[in-house]
Every structure is written in structure tokens, then in C-alpha cells.
Amino acid sequence: ATKAFREASEQEPASGTLLNLGLTEWRRGRAGLAILAWEQVRWIDPFNSQAKANLDYAREFTGVEAPDLTWYERASTWLPVNAWTWTAGAALWLAIGLAVLPGVLRWRRANWQQGLAALSFAAFLLSLPAHVGVVTRTRIGFVLQKDAPLRLTPTAEAEAQVKLNAGEPARAGRVRGDYILVRTTHGQGWIERSQFGKICAK
């Protein structure tokens, strides 16, 4: 079942498929992969209450924390990531249309048109921090395996600063070979790419 759900989620990510993938991974005792799958559900559908409940239970059971988000990253979770693009685009074009078309078509400018144009432009500006939040959240990922070593350098022989728990959040940085530089609550170090999964794979 896990293999089928994983293949389906790779072909076409969907909240239902990822939710079931997380359940099968959890039952197999792979908490890191389960938490990643449920976080990806919330990335697609931030209103999915079942994924939120599963994440709350998993984190209470394993003792790992949720990612620490900035204010603009929290704002970006209010809507699905694609909705912010549509909102900003619609608001900007509506504002431009209401500001330009009356002059081009020689219509009399009404107060409601100017007010709606100003409101639309304000909506566009207010959506910009959320867009920044979406971009920075793509660097968030989760440790996939229990006791994954956080190394000082990107080599197998490097000393491990600490061993990370499965499901622990981190922010990805640059990649070097089979290792990726991450920043966690324990500090910064290198982790094997196979032991780390980003919330947004693309």
C-alpha cells in the first residue's frame, strides 16, 4: 500500500493520497516519512483537519517540534500556495483595469471605481509578504530517519555534532554531493540527502 500511495503521490500529488501515505508510513514505524507526508498535505490543503490532527498526535508521541515559522510564513499558510498567486494576479489586474479603462474608453470616473481600484491594489500589496513566505517555506524539510547524524562537514568520516530525531524540522541550505547543509534548533550541519525530505520537493 505504501508503494502504491508513494507512486501515486509522485505522479500527481493530492492531499488524499499523501494523507494515506502518511498513515501507512506511520503504521510501518517510519515517523519521519509520515510527518513529511502530512506536512505536504497541509502545503496543498492548509484546511485539512485530519492532517493537522495526525501531525499533532505524531509530534506529541515522538516529542519533535513543529517548524518555527516567521510572521509572513504563517500568513502564507492561510490559503493554499496557488491561491496566493491567483489572488495577487486578480487584484493587480482589477486595480489596473479600474484605473486605466475609464480614461481609455472615456467613461466618467465614479467614486466606487476609484475606491475599488484602491482596495484591489491594497489587496495585491498585502499578498506580497505571503508570497515571500511561500518561497521561504520551500526550504523547510524534515529528518526522515531516526538518529540521523548532523555532521560538521559533508563527509561520511566527519564527526556527528548530534543525532536528530525522525520528523525533526530543519531548513535546507546548499547541497554538496550526497549531503545537504541544514539549520536546526541544535545548530547548523550536514545531513545525508537520503535522510532529509523537503516539504516542497520541486
N, C-alpha and C positions, 0 to 999 in steps of 0.2 A: 504493500500500500504506500509506503514511504517513497519508494522508487517511482511509482506511478504519479503521485502528487508532485514530486520534485520535477519530473519531466514535464508535466502539465504546466507547472508554475514557470519553468524556464521558457517554454514556448509562448505562453500568454499569461503573464502574472494577473491573478484575480484574487480578491480578498477571500472568497470561499475556499479556493484551492490552497492558499497559503495558511488559512486557519486550520484546515485539516492536516496539512503538512506539519504544522507545529504540534498538533495533538499526537500524531504518530511518532514524531521525534521525541516528544516528552515521555510517551509510553515506553520508548526504547531506552530511556535514561539519558538522553542527549539534550540536556537543558539548554546549552548554548545555541544549538541549532533551532530548538523550539522557540526560544526568546527572539532570535533573529527573525524567524518566520512570522511571529505575531507582531513584531515591530514593523515588518514590511506590510502587514495588513493595515496597521494604523497609518502608514505612509500613504497607502492607496485610499483608505477609508477611515479618516480620523474619528468618525462617529460610530465605529464598530464596537459595541459594548462588550461583546463576547471576547474579543481580542484583548480589550482592556482588563477584563476580569481575569483572563488567563495570565496576563502579564503580572498583575498584582499578586496573584497566587504564587506564580513561579518565583517572583522576586522575594516574597516572604519566605517561601520554602528554602530557597538557595542562599538567601542573605545578600544578594547583589543589589546594587542601587540602580535606579533609572538614570538615563543620561541627564547631565546638568545643562539645561538649555538657557540661552540668553533671552532677553525680553522679546527680541524680534523673531527668534526661533520659536518661542511659544506662540507668538501671533501667527506664524506660518502654519501652525497645527489647527487653526480654527476652521480651515477649509481644506479640501483635497488639493494637492500641489498643482494640478492642472487648472483648478478653478481660479487660482490667483492670476494665471495668465489671461484667462477669458475675462475676468473682472477688470483687470488693468486695461486690456485692449478695448473692451466695450466702453469703459468710462472715458478713455482718452479720445476715441473716435466720436463719441457722443458730444464731448466738450468741443472738439474741433468743428464738428458739423453745426452745432448750435451757434458757434461764434462766427463761422465763415459763411454758411449758406444764406442767411438773411441778406447779407451785403451783396453776394453774388447774384441772387435771384431778385434783389431789390424789394425784399419784404420789409415791412415795418418791424423793427425790433421790439418785442414785447418784454415786459419785466420778467415774466415767468421763464422766457427763453434764456435770458441772461442769468437768472438765478439757477436754473437747471444746469447751464453750462459751468457755472462756478462750482456747483455741487459735484458735478461729474469730474471736474479737474481735481477737486479735493479728494474724491474717492481714488483717483489714479495715484495721487501723491501718497495717500495713506497706505496704498497697497505695496509701495516700493520696499519698505522695511520687511514686509512678509516675503517678498521675492528674495531679498538678501538672506533671510532666514532659511528659505528652502535650499539655497545654494550651500550655505554653511552646514546644514544638516546632512547633506550628502556625504560629508566626511565622517559622520558618526558610524561606528560599527560595533561589533560585539565579539568577544572571545568565544570561540566555538568548542574548545576542548578544556577539560578540567586540568588544572595545574600547568597551564601553558606558560613557559618561561619568558619573562621580559628581559631581553639581553642588552648588554651595554653596547655591543657592536653587531652588525649584521652577518655574523658567522656562527656556525654550529659550535665552535670551540669557545665562544665568548661566555663570560661569566653572567649568570642569571641574577638580576637585581632582586627579583621577586617572582613568585609563581601566581598567575592570575586565575581567578575562578571562571568557570564556564558561565557565559551570559553577562560578564562584566563589560560595561560600555567603555569605549575609547574613541579618540579622534585620530583619523589617519593623516599621515603626512606623506613624505616622499617614499618612493619604493627603490630598493636596491637588491637586485637579484631575486632570491626567494624570500626576502624579508621586507617588512614594511615598518616604517617609523610611526609609533603611536604615542599619544599622550593620554594617560590615565590618572586617576586620583592618587596612584602610587608613584607617579612621575613619568618621565619620558624614556622610551627604549624601543628596541626592535623585537618584533614578533614574526614568526613564520607566516607567510601569506595564507597557507592552508589552515592556519589556526585562527583566522580572523575573517569575519564576514561583514561587509558594509551594508547599511540599510538600503542604499540605492546602488545596485550592482553596476549600473551604467555610468 
